[in-house]
Amino acid sequence: MRNKKLYKVTFLHLGKSYELYARHVATSSLWGFTEVGELVFEPAGEGILVDPTEERLRDEFRDTRVLHLPMQAVLRVEEVDRKGSLSIRDAADGQKITPFPLPPKPR
């Protein structure tokens, strides 16, 4: 039996670039939108390490069945073989955003 397809979707939202994995990507029935469904997250509590970015995204999209993203916000859709780490980046400079506050760097 062939595995279901897996997509890595990169999109902009509020000045940040989000990377999520999903099993379903299609043109939405809402004109001008891309439909992203069946979001893929690691099962909660699996493994020794906890990825704070994945926890934040899981909480943010907990009750989401389907995302309808404006086509202009979608940067890239890739069909991939396996899931990698999720990320949230600053859209301006591409730096990863840490989902919890860090103390300011000394000058």
Backbone as JSON, one array per atom type, in Angstrom:
{
  "sequence": "MRNKKLYKVTFLHLGKSYELYARHVATSSLWGFTEVGELVFEPAGEGILVDPTEERLRDEFRDTRVLHLPMQAVLRVEEVDRKGSLSIRDAADGQKITPFPLPPKPR",
  "N": [[0.85, -1.19, 0.0], [0.55, 2.18, -0.82], [1.95, 5.01, 0.76], [0.3, 7.94, 2.13], [0.52, 11.13, 0.57], [2.86, 13.67, 1.57], [3.18, 17.02, 2.43], [5.21, 19.93, 2.6], [4.5, 23.03, 3.69], [5.04, 26.4, 3.24], [4.35, 29.56, 4.46], [3.36, 33.04, 4.76], [2.55, 34.95, 7.66], [1.47, 37.54, 9.58], [4.01, 38.91, 9.49], [5.74, 36.82, 9.83], [7.29, 33.79, 8.76], [5.91, 30.73, 8.33], [6.4, 27.21, 8.64], [4.81, 24.31, 7.93], [3.62, 20.9, 8.04], [1.54, 18.89, 6.02], [-1.09, 16.67, 4.96], [-2.86, 17.19, 2.97], [-3.25, 19.36, 0.29], [-4.73, 21.78, -1.69], [-6.54, 23.63, -4.24], [-8.66, 25.99, -2.89], [-12.22, 26.06, -2.24], [-12.97, 28.57, -1.75], [-12.55, 31.5, -3.45], [-9.34, 32.48, -4.53], [-7.83, 31.37, -2.51], [-5.72, 28.93, -0.88], [-6.12, 25.62, 0.09], [-5.27, 23.92, 2.98], [-4.97, 20.98, 4.66], [-5.33, 18.36, 7.18], [-3.13, 18.58, 9.07], [0.17, 17.77, 10.15], [1.64, 16.69, 13.05], [4.07, 15.72, 15.51], [3.2, 13.1, 17.77], [1.99, 14.19, 20.93], [4.17, 14.32, 23.68], [5.82, 12.3, 22.78], [8.97, 10.79, 22.65], [12.13, 11.97, 24.04], [13.09, 14.6, 23.83], [11.64, 17.84, 23.71], [10.17, 19.84, 21.33], [9.95, 23.2, 21.29], [8.94, 24.9, 19.31], [7.3, 23.25, 17.76], [5.42, 22.56, 19.72], [4.26, 25.07, 20.18], [3.1, 25.6, 17.65], [1.37, 23.43, 17.47], [-0.4, 24.06, 19.55], [-1.41, 26.5, 18.57], [-2.75, 25.71, 16.21], [-4.52, 23.79, 17.08], [-7.38, 23.2, 17.02], [-7.89, 23.3, 14.35], [-9.23, 22.28, 11.35], [-9.02, 22.67, 8.57], [-6.89, 24.86, 6.86], [-7.37, 27.9, 5.2], [-5.52, 29.55, 3.18], [-4.53, 32.74, 1.94], [-3.67, 32.98, -1.48], [-1.53, 34.68, -2.08], [-0.05, 34.64, 0.22], [1.14, 32.18, 0.4], [4.24, 30.8, 0.13], [5.67, 28.55, -0.69], [5.15, 25.18, -1.68], [6.0, 21.96, -1.04], [6.38, 18.6, -2.01], [7.25, 16.04, 0.06], [9.33, 13.33, 1.35], [9.55, 12.66, 4.05], [8.75, 13.94, 7.32], [10.18, 16.89, 8.62], [11.72, 19.15, 10.98], [9.57, 21.65, 12.36], [9.16, 25.16, 11.74], [9.27, 28.65, 12.64], [9.89, 31.66, 11.22], [11.39, 34.92, 11.06], [10.06, 36.98, 8.68], [11.41, 39.03, 7.42], [14.27, 38.78, 7.76], [14.79, 36.06, 7.86], [15.61, 34.73, 10.14], [15.31, 32.24, 12.66], [12.57, 32.17, 14.89], [12.41, 32.12, 18.29], [10.17, 30.38, 20.29], [9.8, 31.09, 22.93], [10.5, 33.61, 25.41], [13.76, 35.04, 25.43], [16.52, 36.13, 27.45], [17.75, 39.52, 27.06], [20.56, 40.16, 24.91], [23.81, 40.89, 26.15], [25.4, 44.09, 25.8]],
  "CA": [[0.0, 0.0, 0.0], [1.32, 3.41, -0.95], [1.71, 6.0, 1.82], [-0.31, 9.19, 1.71], [1.49, 12.18, 0.26], [3.17, 14.61, 2.64], [3.58, 18.31, 1.87], [5.76, 20.97, 3.47], [3.88, 24.28, 3.24], [5.65, 27.6, 3.81], [3.47, 30.69, 4.19], [3.55, 34.24, 5.57], [1.45, 35.34, 8.54], [1.84, 38.58, 10.54], [5.43, 39.2, 9.47], [6.51, 35.62, 10.11], [7.21, 32.71, 7.79], [5.59, 29.47, 9.01], [6.58, 25.97, 7.9], [3.97, 23.25, 8.48], [3.47, 19.71, 7.22], [0.13, 18.54, 5.85], [-1.38, 15.57, 4.04], [-3.79, 17.64, 1.93], [-3.11, 20.72, -0.23], [-5.53, 21.89, -2.92], [-7.18, 24.92, -4.46], [-9.82, 26.1, -2.01], [-13.49, 26.45, -2.86], [-13.01, 30.02, -1.58], [-11.76, 32.05, -4.53], [-8.1, 33.15, -4.16], [-7.24, 30.76, -1.34], [-5.18, 27.58, -0.97], [-6.64, 24.81, 1.18], [-4.26, 23.05, 3.59], [-5.65, 20.2, 5.68], [-4.68, 17.21, 7.8], [-1.83, 19.02, 9.55], [0.93, 16.67, 10.74], [2.5, 17.0, 14.19], [4.48, 14.53, 16.26], [2.3, 12.88, 18.91], [2.42, 14.9, 22.14], [4.83, 13.49, 24.68], [6.67, 11.27, 22.18], [10.41, 11.06, 22.67], [12.71, 12.62, 25.21], [13.2, 16.03, 23.57], [10.42, 18.58, 23.39], [10.45, 20.94, 20.41], [9.04, 24.27, 21.67], [8.26, 25.45, 18.13], [6.21, 22.33, 17.42], [4.4, 22.71, 20.75], [3.56, 26.33, 19.93], [2.27, 25.45, 16.46], [0.29, 22.49, 17.82], [-1.38, 24.82, 20.33], [-2.04, 27.51, 17.71], [-3.62, 25.08, 15.21], [-5.13, 22.64, 17.76], [-8.75, 22.92, 16.59], [-7.98, 23.62, 12.92], [-9.42, 21.14, 10.43], [-8.48, 23.08, 7.27], [-6.45, 26.25, 6.72], [-7.6, 28.53, 3.9], [-4.5, 30.58, 3.13], [-4.55, 33.54, 0.73], [-2.64, 32.51, -2.41], [-0.38, 35.57, -2.01], [0.71, 34.34, 1.44], [1.83, 30.9, 0.26], [5.55, 30.98, -0.5], [6.17, 27.33, -1.29], [4.55, 23.89, -1.33], [6.91, 20.91, -1.47], [6.01, 17.22, -1.67], [8.44, 15.49, 0.71], [9.26, 11.93, 1.75], [9.37, 12.53, 5.49], [8.57, 15.18, 8.06], [11.33, 17.47, 9.3], [11.32, 20.02, 12.09], [8.74, 22.8, 12.01], [9.83, 26.4, 12.11], [8.68, 29.97, 12.47], [11.02, 32.55, 10.94], [11.1, 36.31, 10.78], [9.95, 37.08, 7.23], [12.35, 40.03, 6.89], [15.67, 38.34, 7.69], [14.88, 34.61, 7.81], [16.09, 34.16, 11.39], [14.32, 31.47, 13.41], [12.0, 32.85, 16.04], [12.28, 31.23, 19.43], [8.8, 30.55, 20.78], [9.74, 31.53, 24.32], [11.37, 34.78, 25.52], [15.15, 34.9, 25.86], [17.02, 37.39, 28.02], [18.44, 40.33, 26.05], [22.0, 39.95, 24.8], [24.57, 42.03, 26.7], [26.02, 44.95, 24.79]],
  "C": [[0.89, 1.24, 0.0], [0.95, 4.38, 0.18], [1.04, 7.23, 1.26], [0.77, 10.23, 1.47], [1.66, 13.1, 1.47], [3.72, 15.88, 2.0], [4.16, 19.2, 2.96], [5.25, 22.29, 2.9], [4.52, 25.44, 3.99], [4.78, 28.79, 3.44], [3.77, 31.84, 5.15], [2.3, 34.52, 6.41], [1.99, 36.32, 9.57], [3.35, 38.79, 10.64], [6.33, 38.02, 9.78], [6.29, 34.61, 8.99], [7.03, 31.4, 8.56], [5.89, 28.3, 8.08], [5.78, 24.89, 8.62], [3.98, 22.07, 7.53], [2.0, 19.32, 7.2], [0.01, 17.4, 4.86], [-2.23, 16.01, 2.86], [-3.5, 19.1, 1.57], [-3.86, 20.78, -1.55], [-5.99, 23.34, -3.08], [-8.46, 24.93, -3.64], [-11.08, 26.41, -2.81], [-13.74, 27.95, -2.66], [-12.06, 30.63, -2.6], [-10.53, 32.78, -3.99], [-7.39, 32.54, -2.96], [-6.7, 29.37, -1.67], [-5.63, 26.83, 0.28], [-5.55, 23.86, 1.68], [-4.94, 22.31, 4.74], [-4.83, 19.02, 6.16], [-3.25, 17.56, 8.21], [-1.15, 17.88, 10.3], [1.84, 17.2, 11.84], [2.93, 15.69, 14.81], [3.49, 14.34, 17.4], [2.85, 13.54, 20.17], [3.05, 13.92, 23.11], [5.7, 12.39, 24.11], [8.13, 11.69, 22.26], [10.84, 11.81, 23.91], [12.75, 14.13, 25.03], [11.85, 16.63, 23.23], [10.81, 19.75, 22.5], [9.47, 22.07, 20.73], [8.3, 24.88, 20.48], [7.09, 24.56, 17.75], [5.08, 22.42, 18.44], [3.58, 23.98, 20.53], [2.61, 26.21, 18.74], [1.11, 24.49, 16.72], [-0.8, 23.21, 18.61], [-2.14, 25.82, 19.46], [-3.06, 26.89, 16.75], [-4.36, 23.86, 15.76], [-6.5, 22.26, 17.19], [-8.96, 23.17, 15.11], [-8.14, 22.35, 12.1], [-8.79, 21.45, 9.09], [-8.08, 24.55, 7.36], [-6.8, 26.72, 5.32], [-6.66, 29.72, 3.86], [-4.63, 31.4, 1.85], [-3.39, 33.1, -0.18], [-1.38, 33.37, -2.33], [0.51, 35.27, -0.8], [1.51, 33.05, 1.33], [3.13, 31.12, -0.52], [5.98, 29.73, -1.26], [5.37, 26.13, -0.78], [5.47, 22.82, -1.9], [6.31, 19.55, -1.1], [7.29, 16.56, -1.16], [8.22, 14.03, 1.08], [9.0, 11.75, 3.23], [9.32, 13.91, 6.14], [9.89, 15.6, 8.7], [10.84, 18.32, 10.46], [10.5, 21.19, 11.55], [9.5, 24.06, 12.38], [8.93, 27.61, 11.89], [9.87, 30.9, 12.31], [10.51, 33.98, 10.78], [11.11, 36.47, 9.26], [10.98, 38.04, 6.65], [13.76, 39.49, 6.74], [15.85, 36.83, 7.72], [15.39, 33.95, 9.08], [14.96, 33.4, 12.09], [13.86, 32.26, 14.62], [11.83, 31.82, 17.15], [10.92, 31.45, 20.05], [8.69, 30.94, 22.24], [10.74, 32.68, 24.48], [12.76, 34.41, 26.01], [15.6, 36.2, 26.5], [17.76, 38.19, 26.96], [19.94, 40.05, 26.07], [22.72, 41.15, 25.41], [25.26, 42.81, 25.6], [27.48, 45.09, 25.01]]
}
